[in-house]
Amino acid sequence: MKTKQKIILGLLVAFPLLLKAEGSAVDSVRGLIERRLPAA
């Protein structure tokens, strides 16, 4: 199996998980940014 195929297969497997976790990930990233930067 070529490396490129492994990467594509991994992306296909991970994509639904990423979509499912996207909401909470966006919230946590937004929280980190808001904590680091003073409110503009």
Buried (B, 14 or more C-beta within 10 A) or exposed (E): EEEEEEEEEEEEEEEEEEEEEEEEEEEEEEEEEEEEEEEE
